[in-house]
């Protein structure tokens, strides 16, 4: 049976949370650029991705 130490579990959770935050920051930046460029199709797509990750 596979068992992970508490410290390792915490590190995995922290890494997953950091990854999620990085994805959200990237999506927000892409959304800001799409809005600045008036790209309505891309805006809708990125807004849908933001909802998925929240």
C-alpha positions in Angstrom: 0.0 0.0 0.0 1.3 3.5 -0.9 1.6 5.9 2.0 2.8 9.5 1.8 4.2 11.4 4.8 2.3 14.4 6.1 5.1 16.8 5.0 5.0 15.3 1.5 1.2 15.5 1.3 1.4 19.2 2.4 4.1 19.9 -0.3 1.9 18.3 -2.9 -1.1 20.3 -1.9 1.0 23.5 -1.9 2.4 22.7 -5.4 -1.1 22.1 -6.7 -2.4 25.4 -5.2 0.5 27.3 -6.7 -0.1 25.7 -10.1 -3.8 26.6 -9.9 -2.9 30.2 -9.0 -0.5 30.4 -11.9 -3.1 29.2 -14.3 -5.6 31.8 -13.1 -3.0 34.6 -13.4 -2.2 33.5 -16.9 -5.8 33.3 -17.9 -6.5 36.7 -16.4 -3.6 38.2 -18.3 -4.8 36.6 -21.6 -8.4 37.9 -20.8 -7.1 41.4 -20.2 -5.2 41.3 -23.6 -8.3 39.9 -25.4 -10.4 42.7 -23.9 -7.9 45.3 -24.9 -8.0 43.9 -28.5 -11.8 43.6 -28.6 -11.6 39.9 -29.4 -15.1 38.9 -28.3 -14.8 35.2 -29.2 -11.5 34.9 -27.3 -13.0 36.8 -24.3 -16.0 34.3 -24.1 -13.6 31.3 -24.3 -11.3 32.7 -21.6 -14.2 33.6 -19.4 -15.4 30.0 -19.7 -12.0 28.7 -18.8 -11.9 31.1 -15.8 -15.2 29.6 -14.6 -13.9 26.1 -15.0 -10.8 26.8 -12.8 -12.8 28.6 -10.1 
